[in-house]
Amino acid sequence: MRTYVSLEDVFKELIDQQKEKLLQIGRKIIPYLTQDDILQPNDYPELENNPFFRYEEGVLEGLQTAQMALQRENKKSDY
């Protein structure tokens, strides 16, 4: 049996996984970090200046950008 998975579902799962990965990386640097904190790493110089954290943050941004592009294309096809 084949299961249909939408691209939006795939992006949501990838983004959720990347957010969790970013949080875990951030907590190795700052143990009390919250999910909201990873959205504002410039508040924490330790994160802002950490190339590994910044790289993983870039991966998250890329996934979110691709998700938004897909959503835009889906909206255009609805009209």
C-alpha distance (Angstrom), angle and dihedral (degrees) to the residues before:
residue distance angle dihedral
M1 . . .
R2 3.78 . .
T3 3.79 120.2 .
Y4 3.79 121.2 -149.1
V5 3.80 114.2 -132.2
S6 3.78 119.3 -174.4
L7 3.78 121.3 -136.3
E8 3.79 88.7 -122.8
D9 3.82 89.4 58.7
V10 3.79 90.4 49.2
F11 3.81 92.2 50.5
K12 3.80 91.7 47.3
E13 3.80 90.9 52.6
L14 3.81 93.4 45.9
I15 3.80 91.8 48.4
D16 3.80 92.8 47.9
Q17 3.80 90.4 50.0
Q18 3.80 92.3 47.9
K19 3.82 91.9 49.4
E20 3.80 89.5 52.6
K21 3.80 91.2 47.7
L22 3.80 90.7 49.3
L23 3.80 91.0 49.3
Q24 3.81 91.5 51.1
I25 3.80 91.6 49.2
G26 3.79 90.5 47.3
R27 3.80 91.6 49.8
K28 3.79 90.4 56.3
I29 3.80 85.9 61.2
I30 3.83 99.2 34.3
P31 3.83 111.0 17.9
Y32 3.83 96.8 -160.4
L33 3.82 95.3 52.6
T34 3.81 117.2 138.2
Q35 3.80 131.2 -152.1
D36 3.81 89.3 -104.3
D37 3.80 90.9 52.1
I38 3.78 93.1 61.3
L39 3.80 88.4 59.7
Q40 3.83 89.4 61.1
P41 3.81 105.4 38.3
N42 3.81 90.6 155.8
D43 3.82 86.5 75.9
Y44 3.81 87.6 66.8
P45 3.82 117.2 53.9
E46 3.82 89.1 -163.8
L47 3.81 89.1 63.5
E48 3.78 96.9 34.5
N49 3.80 91.1 57.4
N50 3.80 98.1 39.7
P51 3.83 109.2 103.2
F52 3.82 94.5 -161.1
F53 3.81 92.3 52.3
R54 3.81 91.3 45.0
Y55 3.80 91.3 50.2
E56 3.81 92.1 52.5
E57 3.80 89.4 45.6
G58 3.81 87.4 55.0
V59 3.80 90.3 52.8
L60 3.82 88.5 53.9
E61 3.80 91.4 49.0
G62 3.79 90.8 50.4
L63 3.79 92.4 51.4
Q64 3.80 91.4 48.3
T65 3.81 91.2 48.9
A66 3.80 91.3 51.1
Q67 3.82 89.9 48.2
M68 3.81 91.0 52.6
A69 3.82 91.3 48.4
L70 3.80 90.1 52.0
Q71 3.80 91.3 48.7
R72 3.80 90.3 50.2
E73 3.80 91.9 51.0
N74 3.80 90.7 48.5
K75 3.81 90.4 51.6
K76 3.80 91.1 50.2
S77 3.79 91.6 52.3
D78 3.82 90.4 51.2
Y79 3.81 90.8 66.0
